[in-house]
Amino acid sequence: MNPRYIVLILAALSVAFLLYRQYGQAAPEGVAAVSAAEARAALAADPDIRVLDIRTPAEYAEGHVRGALNIDFMGADFVKRLGELDPDAKYLVYCRSGNRSARAMKVFGRLGFTRILHMSKGIRDWQGQGLPLVR
C-alpha cells in the first residue's frame, strides 16, 4: 500500500476520533436539550426552574434571560460556584451558541446535577426567536 494512503487514512481516523470526543458522546443522564421556544415554555410552566447563564460577565451584561444567574464557564471559580448550588433543583443552562454549555454538561453531571434543561443553541436562538432579554 502506498505510504501516502496510510497517512491519509490515519489522519482521517484521528479527525473522526476527535469529532466523536467533542460532539458524539451522549449527554449525561438528567440533561435534556431544548430549543429557546421549549425553554421559554418550561419557564412559564415551572417557576421553580433556576436559570444559569454561563457566558462571560460582559456577554451577560449585553442581555440575558430574566432572573438568570451568571456563572462564567471560563472563570477560575466555575466548578466551585456550581458546587454551591443545589444539585437537586431544576436548571435551565445556556451560553451564547451552545458550545460552552455543551461542555459544561459534563461538569454538571460530575457534580450530581440531574435535572438540567440545556438550551442547546444558546442565547442566539433565544434572540433569533425574538424572545425578551434583560439588560
N, C-alpha and C positions, 0 to 999 in steps of 0.2 A: 504494500500500500504506500502511496505517495506520502512523504512526511508532511506536506502542506495540508493534506486532508486530515491527518491525525491532529495537527494543531487546530484546524478549524473545528473539528468535532469536539476537542477538549474545551475550546473557547465557548462553543455553543452550550455544552453541558454546564460549564461554570456560570454562564449568564442565566440559564434555566434554574439552576440551584439558587442563585442569589435572588431571582424574582420570586421563587417559591418561598424563600425565607422571609422576604419583605411582605408579600401580598397573599400567598397561598395558604397560610395557616388559618384555621378556624378561630373565630373569636372565642375568648374564654366563656365558660358556662355563665349564664346570667346576663350576658350582653346581647342586646337587640339593636340591630342597625335600623334607624328610622330616617325618613325624609324630614325636611323642615315642616311640611304640612302635617305629618304624623306627630312630630314633636309638639307643634302648637296645639293639636287636638288633645294630646296626652296632658299637656299643662293645663288646658281648660277643664279636663275631666278629673284631674287629680291635683288639688292644690298643695299636696304634701311633697310633690316632686321638687327636689333641690336642683338648681341649675348651676353647672360649673363651666366657666369659660376658661380654657387652658391656654389662651393666647398670651402674648406679652402685655404688660400694662399699657403700653402705647396703643396697641391694637384694640384693647378693651375700651380705652378712652374714646376711640373713634366711633363706638357704638356697640352695644351688647343687648342680649335678651334681658328683659326686665327681671330684676331680682337675682341676676347671675353673680356668683362669687368668682373672682378672678384668682386663679392659681396657675402661675406661669409654668408650663411644661418644661421650658428650658431653664427655669430657675433652679439654683442650687438646693433650695429647700422644698422642691416639688413633692418628693416622697414623704418628707417629714410632715408637710401640711396636709397631704392626703391622709396620713396616719392619724391626724387629729379629728377626722370626720367619722361619722357613724357608718360603718360598713353595711349595716342592715337597712339603712334608708334607701330610697329610690332616687336616682340621679339622672339628669339629662346632661350629657357631656358633649362639648363641641369645641372646635378650633376654627381656623379660617377656612380650610378646604377639606378637612377630614384626615389629612396625613398625620399630623401630630396626635390627634385624638385616637386614631387607629393604633399608633404605637403605645399610647398611654393605656389602652385597654389591658395590655399585659401587666402593667403595674397595678391597675385596679384589681385584676384577678389575683395577683400575688398577695395583695393586702386583704383579700377576703370579701371584696365587694361583689354582690351577687344580683343586684337589681339596677342595671345600667341601661339607659337608652342612649345609644351613640348616634348623634346626628352626623351621619357618615359623609355628607357633602359639606359640612361646616356651615359657618355663618354666611358664606357666599350663597348657599342655597336659600337660606332664610331671606336674605336681601333680594335675591332673584324672584322670590315669591311675593315681594312687596310687603313682607311682614314687618311690624314695628320694631324699632330699636330705641334704646335709651342711650343718650349721650351724656 
